[in-house]
Amino acid sequence: MSDAVTRSRIGSMTYLAPSMALVAADAVDAVDNAINECIAQHQVSIVLDLGKVALLSGRALEMMTRAANRLGSLGGWLKLAYPSPLLLDILNVTGVSDKVALYDAPQAPSKAPRGAGQPKLGDILVERGVVTAAQVAEAARLQEQTGKRMGLIMVEKKWLTEAALFQALAEQLDLPFVSLRAGLYDPVAVSLLERDVAKRLNVIPLFVVENTLTLATGEPQAVHSIDEIRARTGCRIRVAMAPPADINRVRDDAYGGTMPDFIHSEANDLELVDSQIPDDYTQIDQMAGASPVINMVNAVIQRAIHDNASDIHIEISRNKSRIRLRIDGILYEVMSPRVELHPAIVSRLKVMAHLDIAERRLPQDGRIQVMTQGRTVDLRFSSLPGIYGEKVVLRVLDKNQSILDVDKLGMERGTVETFKRLLGRSHGLILVTGPTGSGKTTSLYAAINYLKSIEKNIVTIEDPVEYQLDIINQNQVNDAIGLTFPKILKHVLRQDPDIIMVGEIRDRQTAEIAVQAALTGHLVLTTLHTNDTLGAVARLVEMGVEPYLLSSALIGVMAQRLVRRICPACKTGYLVPPGAALAYGWKGEGNLKLQKGRGCPSCYDSGYKGRLGIYELLEVGSDLQRMIVANASKDALVQHVAGKGHRDLYADGMERAFGGDTTPEEIARVVHSL
C-alpha cells in the first residue's frame, strides 16, 4: 500500500501524492506513515496532493489535522493541493480547511464587518440578487397576515429556490452551507445515530473529526434536537445548514433502502422486447404502478443506458444490497435497495430474460432486449449464486453507442490507413489483442462492418453474439451441446466463406484451424488475450502453432486499450515540471502544458467522462516472418521493431495526453509504463 503514495522533492518542499481514496484504514495509514517518514528525515514542509483522491473519511480528516499540528510545532506546515469540489466541500463543512491550509488557494475575501445584531434575511436575499426589495416587502406583509415564515412564503411563490433560501439562512446564522450528495457523509458517522432518530429530527450525520460530529440540518436553532443528538452520540456537535429535501434524499441513501429520484422519472419510457415475437412488445408502463420492483428495475436500466454504463452489478452482502454501474471502466454505486427486495429484483430480471426463477443454486445466462429512449438495447444477463444470495451482472450492449466505423475508432491517421490496407488483403490472419474490456470486439465489428458487401460471404463465430449485423452470417458457440469454436470453424470452412471472424482463440485446435484457414485463401479476424502485439506471436507458438505456418499466415497484429477522456465540463490546464515532462517522453519546445479534470457532478467527481482507444498496430513484413520462422525470442523481436520506428501503446497514449484528450496518469494506469 505504501507504493500507492508517490513521494518527490520540489525545492524545500516534499510532495506526497496518494493514488487512492482515503477511506480504508490501510490507505489512511499509508499516508500517515509517509508523513512520519518525512518528519524523521527532517522534511517538515509537506504538500499533500489530493488530485487522485476520490473520497475522504473522518479518520483521514483526523490524520490530516494531527499531521498539520505536529508539523506546525516543528516549524513546518502541511498544505492540501488540488482537492476536487467534493473534497473541498468536505474540508469546509467539517472545519478542517480552517486547520489545514490549501496550497496555492486564492485568498478568501474578507467578510464585511457586521453591525450590532443579526442581519435580516430579506436584506441578505436582496444583496445576493435572488429577490427584489418589493418581493421582500410583500412576503413580510403576508407573514403578518398568515403567520408563515417569510422565507417559506417566497419559496411557495417560486420567487426563489429552497437551496437559495437555506444558503441565505446559513449566511444569516454564520453557519456553513452544504450541498448534500453521495460522498459527503462517512458511514462511521452515520452509524452513530439510529435511522429512526435521524428521520424524526430530520438530520444526517456527516463526519466525526476529533470527537466533533458534523451534522446537516435544516433547523440549526432547534436546541432540544441538538442536545438529544449530543447525549446519544457523546460527541461535540458542529452544525451545517442543508435544505430539508436534500437531507431526506441523502439520508435514505446513507442508511440504505434508498429509492433515488430517477426511479420515479420517465418510468413509461421502457418496453421489454420479446425475443420470440419481435413485433409483440410487452408494455412495462402498464405494470409499473402494480409493482415498485418492476418500476425500479426499469429505472435502473434506463439510468445505465442514459449514463452510457457498460455493466449493471446487482449484489447482496450480509446486511446491504447495492446496485452499481460500470461507467468508463469504473464502478459507481447508484442505489442501495432494501435487503428484502433483492430476491424480487433478481426474479424480475430472470422473468425478463426468460429464465427459471425457481433455480437459485446454479449460475444462469440469458438475454434481455428492451426499447427505451427511442432505441433498442440488448442486455446480457449473468447470475452467480453467492453465500448471501445471487449476484446478477447485466452487460449493456447498445448498438447506438457502439462504434462500427473504422474511421471513428480513434486511431491515428497512419494507423487507420495501415489497418484498412491489411483488411483489403484477400487472405491472412489479423489478430486484435488486449485484456478483457479493452474494446477488441468493437474493433472487430468495425472491421467487419467496413468489409461487409453483398459480394462477400462473411461468417462470424462468437460467444456470445453481441451485435446483430445485416448480411453477416453470425453463429453462436454453445458448449452445452458440444458446439465449440473448433467444431463451428471446421463447418464454416465448408460454407464457401471469404472472411471469417472468430470471437476468440482459446485453445490449440482453434488456433491451428484459424491459421490453416488463413493459409488456404481466407481472411481471418480474431482476438487473443495478450498485453502487446509481439506477445501474440509468442502466445500462438506456445499454443502449439508451428512457427513456419504462423509466419506465412500472420499479416498483422493490433494491441489496444481503452482510456478515460478528460471531462469537458471541468477540464483545466496546468504546467508540467521539466523533470516530469522528460519522464513522459516530451520532445517539444518550451514548457509542457497538459489538461486534467477537476471533478464535477457530471463526471461523478472523477475528472473523466467517456473513453477513447489507444492502439499499437504491427504489420508483419518479410523481416519479421524470417524471425518468426527462426523462433526468435520476444526480446529480439522487440529490438527489431524498435529499430524500425514502431509506435507502441505507451507512445500512442502519451500523444493523446499531450493533445489534451486524457492524462499521463490514466495512460500509466492502463498501460503500466510510468
C-alpha positions in Angstrom: 0.0 0.0 0.0 3.0 2.3 0.5 3.6 2.2 -3.2 0.3 4.0 -3.6 1.7 7.2 -2.2 4.2 8.9 -4.6 6.9 10.9 -2.9 9.1 13.6 -4.5 11.0 16.7 -3.6 10.4 20.2 -5.1 12.9 22.6 -3.7 12.5 22.6 0.1 9.0 21.0 -0.2 8.1 17.4 0.0 5.3 16.4 -2.3 3.1 13.4 -1.4 0.5 12.1 -3.9 -1.8 9.3 -2.8 -3.5 7.5 -5.7 -6.5 6.0 -3.9 -9.5 7.1 -1.9 -8.5 7.8 1.7 -11.3 5.8 3.3 -9.9 2.3 4.2 -7.7 2.1 7.3 -4.7 0.9 5.3 -4.9 3.7 2.8 -5.1 6.4 5.6 -2.2 4.6 7.4 -0.1 4.6 4.3 -0.3 8.4 4.0 0.3 8.8 7.8 3.4 6.6 7.5 4.7 8.6 4.6 4.3 11.9 6.6 6.1 10.3 9.6 9.0 9.2 7.3 9.3 12.8 6.0 9.4 14.1 9.6 12.0 11.5 10.5 14.2 12.9 7.7 13.6 16.5 8.8 11.3 17.3 5.9 8.6 19.4 7.5 7.2 21.4 4.6 4.8 18.9 3.0 2.2 19.3 0.2 -0.4 16.5 0.1 -1.8 16.2 -3.4 -5.5 15.2 -3.4 -5.8 15.2 -7.2 -6.3 11.4 -7.4 -8.2 11.1 -4.1 -11.9 10.4 -4.8 -13.2 10.2 -1.2 -12.2 11.1 2.4 -13.2 9.5 5.7 -13.4 11.1 9.2 -10.3 9.1 10.0 -8.4 10.7 7.1 -9.5 14.2 8.2 -8.3 13.4 11.7 -4.9 12.2 10.3 -4.5 15.5 8.3 -5.4 17.7 11.3 -2.9 15.8 13.6 -0.2 16.0 11.0 -0.7 19.7 10.4 -0.5 20.4 14.2 2.7 18.2 14.5 4.4 19.8 11.5 3.4 23.3 12.8 5.0 22.6 16.2 8.2 21.6 14.3 8.3 24.9 12.4 6.8 23.4 9.2 3.4 23.0 7.6 1.0 20.7 5.8 -0.9 22.1 2.8 -3.5 20.3 0.7 -3.4 20.6 -3.1 -5.9 20.0 -5.9 -8.9 18.8 -3.9 -12.0 18.1 -6.1 -15.1 20.1 -5.4 -16.5 17.2 -3.4 -13.4 17.1 -1.2 -13.4 20.9 -0.9 -16.9 20.7 0.4 -15.9 18.1 3.0 -12.9 20.2 4.2 -15.1 23.3 4.5 -18.1 21.7 6.2 -16.0 19.9 8.8 -13.9 23.0 9.5 -10.7 21.1 8.6 -9.9 23.8 6.0 -9.6 26.2 8.9 -6.9 24.0 10.5 -5.1 22.7 7.3 -4.2 25.3 4.7 -4.9 24.8 0.9 -1.8 25.0 -1.3 -1.9 27.9 -3.8 -5.5 28.7 -2.7 -6.7 32.3 -3.6 -7.1 34.4 -0.5 -10.7 34.4 0.7 -12.4 37.7 0.5 -12.6 39.3 3.9 -16.1 39.4 5.4 -17.7 42.8 5.8 -17.9 43.7 9.5 -21.4 43.1 10.9 -23.3 45.8 12.7 -24.9 45.2 16.0 -27.3 42.2 15.9 -28.1 39.7 13.3 -28.6 40.8 9.7 -32.1 40.5 8.3 -32.9 37.6 6.0 -34.6 39.9 3.5 -31.5 42.2 3.3 -29.3 39.2 2.6 -31.6 37.9 -0.2 -31.8 41.3 -1.8 -28.0 41.7 -1.6 -27.5 38.3 -3.2 -29.8 39.3 -6.0 -32.2 36.4 -5.7 -35.3 38.5 -4.9 -36.2 42.2 -5.1 -37.0 44.5 -2.2 -40.6 44.7 -3.4 -40.9 40.9 -3.1 -39.4 41.0 0.4 -41.9 43.7 1.4 -44.8 41.6 0.0 -43.6 38.5 1.8 -43.3 40.5 5.1 -46.9 41.6 4.7 -48.1 38.1 4.0 -46.1 36.9 7.0 -48.1 39.2 9.3 -51.4 38.0 7.8 -50.7 34.3 7.8 -48.1 33.7 10.4 -46.0 31.7 8.0 -42.2 32.3 7.8 -41.2 34.8 5.2 -38.6 32.5 3.5 -41.2 29.7 3.1 -43.7 32.2 1.6 -41.1 33.2 -1.1 -40.3 29.6 -1.9 -44.1 28.8 -2.2 -44.5 31.7 -4.6 -41.4 30.4 -6.5 -39.6 33.7 -6.1 -36.5 31.7 -5.0 -35.4 28.1 -4.6 -35.2 26.2 -1.4 -31.4 25.9 -1.8 -31.1 29.7 -2.2 -33.2 30.3 0.9 -31.1 28.0 3.1 -27.8 29.5 1.7 -29.1 32.8 2.8 -30.1 31.4 6.2 -26.7 29.9 6.6 -25.1 33.3 6.0 -27.5 34.9 8.4 -26.6 32.5 11.2 -22.9 32.4 10.2 -23.0 28.6 9.6 -21.5 26.5 6.7 -24.0 25.6 3.9 -23.6 22.1 2.4 -24.9 20.8 -0.9 -25.6 17.2 0.1 -24.7 14.4 -2.3 -23.1 10.9 -2.3 -19.6 11.0 -0.8 -20.4 13.9 1.6 -21.0 11.6 4.5 -18.9 8.9 6.3 -20.7 5.6 7.2 -18.8 5.7 10.5 -20.6 9.0 11.4 -23.9 7.8 10.1 -23.8 4.7 12.3 -23.6 6.9 15.5 -27.2 7.9 15.2 -30.1 5.5 14.7 -32.0 5.8 11.5 -35.4 6.5 13.2 -33.9 9.3 15.3 -32.2 10.9 12.3 -35.6 10.7 10.4 -37.6 12.1 13.3 -35.2 15.0 13.8 -34.6 15.4 10.0 -30.8 15.4 10.3 -28.0 13.4 8.8 -24.6 12.9 10.5 -21.7 13.7 8.1 -18.3 13.2 9.6 -16.7 12.7 13.0 -13.3 14.5 13.4 -11.6 14.5 16.8 -14.9 13.7 18.6 -16.8 16.5 16.8 -19.8 15.3 14.8 -20.7 17.5 11.8 -24.4 17.4 11.4 -26.5 18.6 8.4 -29.9 20.0 9.5 -32.5 22.5 8.3 -33.2 23.6 11.8 -29.9 24.7 13.4 -31.7 26.6 16.2 -33.6 23.5 17.4 -31.7 23.3 20.7 -33.6 20.3 22.0 -32.7 18.3 18.9 -29.0 19.2 19.1 -29.0 18.3 22.8 -30.6 15.0 22.2 -28.0 14.1 19.5 -25.2 15.2 21.8 -26.4 13.0 24.5 -27.0 10.0 22.2 -23.6 10.2 20.5 -21.4 11.6 23.2 -19.8 14.0 20.6 -19.5 17.7 20.4 -21.8 18.9 17.6 -20.9 21.1 14.6 -23.9 22.2 12.7 -24.1 22.7 8.9 -27.1 24.0 7.1 -28.8 22.0 4.3 -32.3 22.1 2.7 -34.7 19.5 4.3 -35.5 17.9 0.9 -31.8 17.2 0.4 -31.5 15.8 3.9 -34.4 13.4 3.3 -33.0 12.2 -0.1 -29.4 11.7 1.1 -30.4 10.2 4.4 -32.2 7.4 2.7 -29.1 6.6 0.7 -26.8 6.8 3.7 -28.9 4.4 5.8 -29.7 2.1 2.9 -33.0 1.2 1.3 -33.0 4.2 -1.0 -35.2 4.8 -3.9 -33.4 7.6 -5.8 -35.2 10.3 -7.8 -34.5 8.6 -11.1 -36.7 5.6 -10.0 -39.8 7.8 -10.5 -38.7 9.7 -13.7 -39.8 8.5 -17.1 -40.9 5.1 -15.9 -43.1 4.8 -19.0 -40.2 5.0 -21.5 -39.2 1.4 -21.4 -40.5 -1.6 -23.3 -39.4 -5.2 -23.0 -38.9 -6.6 -26.5 -40.0 -10.3 -26.6 -37.2 -12.2 -28.3 -39.6 -14.9 -29.6 -42.0 -12.5 -31.3 -40.1 -9.3 -32.3 -43.3 -7.4 -33.1 -45.0 -8.1 -29.8 -44.0 -5.6 -27.2 -44.9 -6.0 -23.5 -45.7 -2.5 -22.3 -43.9 -2.3 -19.0 -45.5 1.0 -18.1 -48.9 -0.8 -17.7 -47.4 -2.8 -14.9 -45.2 -0.1 -13.3 -47.9 1.0 -11.0 -48.6 -2.5 -9.8 -45.1 -3.3 -8.6 -42.4 -0.9 -7.3 -39.8 -3.7 -8.1 -40.7 -3.5 -11.8 -40.6 0.3 -11.7 -37.2 0.2 -10.0 -35.7 -2.4 -12.4 -36.9 -0.4 -15.4 -35.4 2.8 -14.0 -32.0 1.3 -13.2 -31.8 0.0 -16.8 -32.8 3.5 -18.1 -30.2 5.1 -15.9 -27.5 2.7 -17.1 -28.3 3.5 -20.8 -28.6 7.2 -20.1 -25.1 7.3 -18.4 -23.5 5.0 -21.0 -22.7 2.3 -18.5 -21.2 -0.9 -19.8 -22.4 -3.1 -16.9 -25.0 -3.2 -14.2 -24.0 -5.0 -11.0 -26.8 -6.1 -8.6 -25.3 -7.7 -5.5 -26.0 -8.5 -1.9 -23.9 -8.8 1.3 -24.8 -9.7 4.9 -26.9 -6.6 5.6 -26.9 -4.5 2.5 -28.0 -4.7 -1.1 -26.4 -2.4 -3.7 -26.6 -1.6 -7.4 -23.5 -0.3 -9.1 -22.9 0.9 -12.7 -19.6 0.5 -14.5 -19.1 3.8 -16.3 -15.8 4.3 -18.3 -14.4 1.2 -16.7 -15.0 2.3 -13.0 -17.8 1.1 -10.8 -20.1 3.7 -9.1 -22.8 2.8 -6.5 -26.1 4.4 -7.6 -28.5 3.0 -5.0 -29.0 0.6 -2.1 -32.3 -1.2 -2.2 -33.6 -2.8 1.0 -32.1 -6.3 1.5 -35.5 -8.0 1.4 -36.1 -6.6 -2.2 -33.0 -8.3 -3.6 -34.6 -11.7 -4.5 -37.6 -9.9 -6.1 -35.2 -7.8 -8.2 -33.3 -10.9 -9.4 -36.6 -12.7 -10.1 -37.9 -9.8 -12.2 -34.7 -9.8 -14.3 -35.0 -13.6 -14.8 -38.5 -13.2 -16.0 -37.3 -10.6 -18.5 -34.6 -13.0 -19.6 -37.0 -16.0 -19.9 -35.0 -17.9 -17.2 -36.1 -20.3 -14.4 -36.9 -18.1 -11.4 -37.0 -21.1 -9.1 -33.4 -22.1 -9.8 -31.2 -20.2 -7.4 -28.4 -22.8 -6.8 -26.9 -22.7 -10.3 -25.5 -19.9 -12.5 -27.8 -18.8 -15.3 -27.1 -16.9 -18.5 -29.7 -15.2 -20.7 -30.5 -12.2 -22.9 -32.9 -9.3 -22.4 -33.9 -6.8 -25.2 -35.5 -3.5 -24.2 -36.6 -0.5 -26.1 -36.1 2.9 -24.4 -35.4 6.4 -25.4 -36.4 5.5 -28.9 -33.9 2.8 -29.5 -33.4 -1.0 -28.9 -30.7 -2.1 -26.4 -29.6 -5.7 -25.7 -28.7 -6.7 -22.1 -26.6 -9.9 -21.5 -27.8 -11.5 -18.2 -25.5 -13.5 -15.9 -26.3 -14.7 -12.4 -24.0 -16.3 -9.9 -25.1 -17.8 -6.5 -23.2 -16.4 -3.5 -23.3 -17.1 0.2 -25.9 -14.3 0.8 -27.9 -14.7 -2.4 -27.5 -14.4 -6.2 -25.4 -11.7 -7.8 -26.5 -10.5 -11.2 -24.5 -8.7 -13.8 -26.1 -7.2 -16.9 -23.8 -6.3 -19.8 -25.3 -3.4 -21.7 -24.9 -3.8 -25.5 -26.1 -0.6 -27.1 -25.6 -0.7 -30.8 -26.4 3.0 -31.0 -23.4 3.8 -28.7 -21.1 1.3 -30.4 -18.5 2.5 -32.9 -19.0 0.4 -36.1 -16.9 2.7 -38.3 -13.1 2.1 -38.6 -12.5 5.8 -39.2 -14.2 6.6 -35.8 -12.3 4.2 -33.6 -9.9 7.0 -32.7 -6.8 5.6 -34.4 -4.0 8.0 -35.7 -4.3 8.6 -39.4 -1.3 6.4 -40.4 -2.6 3.6 -38.2 -6.1 3.7 -39.9 -4.6 3.6 -43.3 -2.4 0.6 -42.4 -5.3 -1.2 -40.8 -7.5 -0.7 -43.9 -4.7 -1.9 -46.1 -4.5 -5.1 -44.0 -8.3 -5.6 -44.2 -8.0 -5.2 -48.0 -5.8 -8.3 -48.3 -7.5 -11.4 -49.8 -6.1 -13.8 -47.2 -4.2 -13.9 -44.0 -4.6 -13.7 -40.2 -5.2 -10.5 -38.4 -5.1 -10.5 -34.6 -6.6 -8.0 -32.2 -5.1 -8.3 -28.7 -5.8 -6.8 -25.2 -7.2 -7.6 -21.8 -11.0 -8.1 -21.2 -12.8 -4.8 -21.7 -10.3 -3.2 -23.9 -12.6 -2.8 -26.9 -11.3 -5.8 -29.0 -14.8 -6.9 -30.0 -15.8 -3.4 -31.1 -12.7 -3.2 -33.3 -13.6 -6.5 -34.9 -17.2 -5.4 -35.5 -16.0 -2.1 -37.1 -13.6 -4.1 -39.3 -16.5 -6.5 -40.4 -18.8 -3.5 -41.0 -16.1 -2.0 -43.2 -15.7 -5.2 -45.2 -19.3 -6.3 -45.5 -20.6 -6.4 -49.0 -23.2 -8.3 -50.9 -20.4 -9.7 -53.0 -18.7 -11.4 -50.0 -19.6 -14.2 -47.7 -18.7 -13.1 -44.2 -19.2 -15.6 -41.3 -18.6 -15.0 -37.6 -18.2 -17.4 -34.7 -18.9 -15.7 -31.4 -19.5 -16.4 -27.7 -22.0 -14.8 -27.4 -23.2 -12.8 -30.4 -23.1 -9.2 -29.1 -24.4 -7.1 -32.0 -26.6 -8.4 -34.9 -25.4 -7.1 -38.3 -27.1 -7.3 -41.7 -25.7 -9.6 -44.5 -23.4 -11.2 -42.0 -23.8 -14.9 -41.1 -23.4 -14.9 -37.3 -23.1 -18.1 -35.3 -23.1 -18.6 -31.5 -21.0 -21.1 -29.6 -23.0 -23.5 -27.4 -20.7 -25.6 -25.2 -23.6 -27.3 -23.6 -24.4 -29.3 -26.8 -20.8 -29.5 -27.9 -21.0 -26.6 -30.4 -17.5 -25.3 -29.7 -15.2 -22.8 -31.6 -13.2 -25.6 -33.4 -16.4 -27.5 -34.4 -18.1 -24.5 -35.8 -14.9 -23.3 -37.5 -14.5 -26.7 -39.3 -18.0 -26.5 -40.7 -17.7 -22.8 -41.6 -14.8 -23.7 -43.9 -17.3 -25.8 -45.9 -19.6 -22.8 -46.3 -17.5 -21.1 -49.0 -16.5 -18.1 -46.8 -14.5 -15.1 -47.9 -14.0 -13.6 -44.5 -14.1 -15.4 -41.1 -14.3 -13.7 -37.7 -13.5 -15.9 -34.8 -14.5 -14.3 -31.5 -11.5 -15.5 -29.6 -8.7 -18.1 -29.9 -8.8 -20.1 -26.6 -7.1 -23.3 -27.5 -4.6 -25.0 -29.7 -7.2 -26.6 -32.0 -8.9 -23.2 -32.8 -5.5 -21.6 -33.3 -4.4 -24.3 -35.8 -7.7 -24.2 -37.8 -7.6 -20.4 -37.9 -4.0 -20.5 -39.3 -4.9 -23.2 -41.8 -7.9 -21.1 -43.0 -5.7 -18.0 -43.4 -3.2 -20.1 -45.5 -6.0 -21.5 -47.8 -7.2 -18.2 -49.1 -9.4 -16.8 -46.3 -9.1 -13.5 -44.4 -9.4 -14.5 -40.7 -10.0 -11.9 -38.0 -9.8 -12.9 -34.4 -8.8 -11.8 -30.8 -6.2 -13.1 -28.3 -5.6 -12.2 -24.7 -2.1 -10.8 -24.7 -0.7 -7.5 -23.5 1.0 -6.3 -26.7 1.5 -7.1 -30.3 4.6 -9.2 -30.1 3.2 -11.2 -27.2 0.6 -12.6 -29.6 3.3 -14.3 -31.7 4.8 -15.9 -28.6 1.3 -17.0 -27.3 0.4 -18.7 -30.6 3.7 -20.6 -30.7 3.2 -21.6 -27.0 -0.3 -22.9 -28.0 1.4 -25.3 -30.5 1.1 -23.5 -33.8 4.2 -24.3 -35.9 6.3 -21.1 -36.4 6.7 -21.7 -40.2 2.9 -21.8 -40.6 2.4 -18.8 -38.4 4.9 -16.7 -40.2 3.1 -17.3 -43.5 -0.4 -16.8 -42.2 0.0 -13.8 -39.9 -0.2 -10.4 -41.6 -0.9 -8.0 -38.8 -1.4 -7.7 -35.0 -3.2 -4.8 -33.3 -3.0 -4.3 -29.5 -5.4 -1.8 -27.9 -6.6 -0.3 -24.6 -9.5 2.0 -23.6 -8.5 5.0 -21.5 -10.8 7.6 -20.0 -11.3 11.0 -21.6 -10.9 14.2 -19.5 -14.4 15.5 -18.6 -15.1 18.6 -20.8 -17.2 20.2 -18.1 -14.3 20.5 -15.6 -11.2 20.4 -17.8 -8.4 22.7 -16.6 -4.8 23.2 -17.8 -1.6 23.1 -15.8 2.2 23.3 -16.4 4.2 20.2 -16.0 7.6 20.4 -14.1 10.5 19.8 -16.5 11.6 16.6 -14.8 8.1 15.1 -15.2 7.9 16.2 -18.9 11.2 14.4 -19.5 9.8 11.3 -17.9 6.7 11.5 -20.1 8.9 11.5 -23.2 8.1 15.1 -24.2 10.3 16.2 -27.0 8.6 19.5 -27.9 10.0 23.0 -27.3 9.1 25.1 -24.3 7.0 24.2 -21.3 4.6 21.3 -21.5 1.0 22.2 -20.7 -1.4 19.3 -20.0 -5.1 19.1 -19.2 -6.9 17.3 -16.3 -10.4 17.2 -14.9 -11.1 18.9 -11.5 -14.1 16.7 -10.9 -17.8 17.7 -11.1 -21.3 16.2 -10.7 -21.3 15.5 -14.5 -18.4 13.0 -14.1 -19.1 11.6 -10.6 -16.3 13.8 -9.3 -13.7 11.6 -11.2 -12.4 14.2 -13.7 -13.1 11.8 -16.6 -16.1 11.3 -18.8 -16.2 8.9 -21.8 -13.4 6.8 -23.2 -11.1 6.6 -26.2 -8.9 3.9 -27.7 -5.2 3.8 -27.9 -3.6 1.5 -30.4 -0.4 -0.3 -31.4 -0.5 -1.8 -34.9 2.2 -4.1 -36.2 2.3 -5.1 -39.9 4.2 -8.4 -40.3 6.7 -7.9 -43.1 9.3 -10.3 -44.6 11.9 -9.5 -41.9 9.6 -10.4 -39.1 8.4 -13.5 -41.0 12.0 -14.8 -41.1 12.5 -14.1 -37.4 9.2 -16.0 -36.5 10.3 -19.0 -38.6 13.6 -18.9 -36.7 11.6 -18.9 -33.5 13.4 -15.7 -32.3 12.9 -14.6 -28.7 10.4 -11.8 -27.8 13.4 -9.6 -26.8 14.9 -9.9 -30.2 11.6 -9.2 -31.9 11.1 -6.1 -29.7 14.6 -4.8 -30.6 13.9 -5.4 -34.3 10.6 -3.5 -34.4 12.0 -0.7 -32.2 14.8 -0.2 -34.8 12.1 0.2 -37.5 10.4 3.1 -35.5 7.5 1.0 -34.3 4.9 3.1 -32.3 3.9 1.2 -29.1 0.8 1.6 -26.9 2.5 3.9 -24.5 3.7 6.3 -27.2 0.3 6.4 -28.8 -1.3 7.0 -25.3 1.1 9.8 -24.4 0.4 11.5 -27.8 -3.3 11.6 -26.7 -2.3 13.1 -23.3 -0.1 15.7 -25.0 -3.1 16.5 -27.2 -5.3 17.2 -24.1 -7.6 14.2 -24.6 -6.5 12.2 -21.5 -3.9 12.4 -18.7 -0.4 10.7 -18.3 -1.7 9.1 -15.0 -4.6 7.4 -16.9 -2.1 6.1 -19.5 0.1 4.8 -16.7 -2.9 3.2 -15.1 -3.9 1.3 -18.2 -0.5 0.6 -19.9 1.7 0.3 -16.7 4.6 2.1 -18.3 5.3 5.0 -15.9 
